[in-house]
């Protein structure tokens, strides 16, 4: 039996390639709203990040989200993303224990 291909994506913060399911998708909706896509099916332009606040900080410093979404990202959006990543990380840690 052939092994199913695992889709790989690159983190915009640390530039490492990982399986798509290990990364968090951040999406810019057609309306311009930026949010975390927990399901991976929201419509819009997507970018992938490791579920690590340090990768979000690197992406913010390099302006990687601005380049990916081709628009300016306000500081409030970065703060909201950091809070959502922390909450998602906490849920993942609780599920493992």
C-alpha positions as CSV (number, residue, x, y, z in Angstrom):
1,X,0.0,0.0,0.0
2,X,1.4,3.4,-0.8
3,X,1.9,6.0,1.9
4,X,-0.3,9.1,1.8
5,X,1.6,12.3,1.1
6,X,1.7,14.7,4.0
7,X,1.3,18.3,2.9
8,X,4.1,20.5,4.1
9,X,4.0,24.3,4.8
10,X,6.7,26.8,5.8
11,X,6.4,28.9,9.0
12,X,6.7,32.6,8.1
13,X,8.5,33.2,11.4
14,X,11.3,30.7,11.6
15,X,11.2,29.5,8.0
16,X,11.1,25.8,8.9
17,X,9.0,23.4,6.9
18,X,6.6,21.2,8.9
19,X,3.5,19.2,8.3
20,X,0.5,21.4,7.7
21,X,-1.4,20.0,10.8
22,X,1.5,21.1,13.1
23,X,1.2,24.8,12.1
24,X,-1.4,27.4,12.8
25,X,-3.0,29.1,9.8
26,X,-3.6,32.8,9.9
27,X,-6.0,34.1,7.3
28,X,-6.9,37.4,5.8
29,X,-10.6,37.3,4.9
30,X,-11.9,38.9,1.7
31,X,-13.2,41.7,4.0
32,X,-9.7,42.4,5.2
33,X,-10.2,40.9,8.7
34,X,-7.2,38.9,10.1
35,X,-7.8,35.9,12.4
36,X,-6.6,32.5,13.3
37,X,-8.1,29.7,11.2
38,X,-8.4,26.7,13.6
39,X,-10.1,24.5,11.1
40,X,-7.9,25.4,8.1
41,X,-10.9,25.9,5.7
42,X,-11.7,29.6,6.1
43,X,-11.8,31.5,2.8
44,X,-9.1,34.0,2.1
45,X,-5.3,34.4,1.9
46,X,-3.5,32.2,4.4
47,X,-0.1,32.2,6.1
48,X,1.3,29.6,8.5
49,X,3.1,30.0,11.8
50,X,4.4,27.6,14.4
51,X,2.2,27.5,17.5
52,X,5.0,29.4,19.4
53,X,4.8,33.0,20.4
54,X,8.5,33.4,19.5
55,X,7.7,32.7,15.9
56,X,5.0,35.3,15.9
57,X,7.5,37.8,17.4
58,X,10.0,36.9,14.6
59,X,7.2,37.3,11.9
60,X,6.3,40.7,13.4
61,X,9.9,41.9,13.4
62,X,10.5,40.8,9.8
63,X,7.1,42.1,8.7
64,X,6.3,38.7,7.2
65,X,2.5,39.0,7.7
66,X,2.5,42.4,6.0
67,X,4.2,40.9,3.0
68,X,2.0,37.8,3.0
69,X,-1.2,39.7,3.2
70,X,-0.1,42.8,1.2
71,X,-1.5,45.2,3.8
72,X,-0.4,46.9,7.0
73,X,-1.1,45.0,10.2
74,X,-2.0,47.1,13.3
75,X,-0.4,46.3,16.7
76,X,-3.8,45.3,18.1
77,X,-4.0,42.5,15.6
78,X,-0.6,41.1,16.7
79,X,-1.7,41.3,20.4
80,X,-4.9,39.4,19.6
81,X,-3.0,36.8,17.6
82,X,-0.5,36.4,20.5
83,X,-3.4,35.9,22.9
84,X,-5.1,33.4,20.6
85,X,-1.8,31.5,20.1
86,X,-1.3,31.3,23.8
87,X,-4.8,30.0,24.3
88,X,-4.4,27.4,21.5
89,X,-1.1,26.3,23.0
90,X,-2.6,25.9,26.4
91,X,-5.5,23.8,25.0
92,X,-3.0,21.6,23.1
93,X,-0.9,21.1,26.3
94,X,-4.0,20.2,28.2
95,X,-5.1,17.6,25.6
96,X,-1.6,15.9,25.7
97,X,-1.7,15.3,29.5
